Every structure is written in structure tokens, then in C-alpha cells.
Amino acid sequence: MDCLEHLINEIYSNEQRLYFMSTVLSNLCSLALNVDLICSR
């Protein structure tokens, strides 16, 4: 988790951080919540 925190806080620009937090993280959470539906097909 420290690596992710370092990436977000130290390496990403403000624009990249905003995109990650609003889009990528949201999509990852949706995928995690629906993995049983996706894998059961």
C-alpha cells in the first residue's frame, strides 16, 4: 500500500491524481464488487 500512496502523492501530477481517484479507482471498485458476476459467465 505504501507504493500506491507514493505513486499517488509523489509521482502523479494533480491532473493524473484526480483522474486516478475519480475514474480508475471507481472502476476498480466496481470490478471488485462485480467479479462474481463476471467470472460466473
C-alpha positions, 0 to 999 in steps of 0.5 A: 500500500505504501507504493500506491500512496507514493505513486499517488502523492509523489509521482502523479501530477494533480491532473493524473491524481484526480483522474486516478481517484475519480475514474480508475479507482471507481472502476476498480471498485466496481470490478471488485464488487462485480467479479462474481458476476463476471467470472460466473459467465 
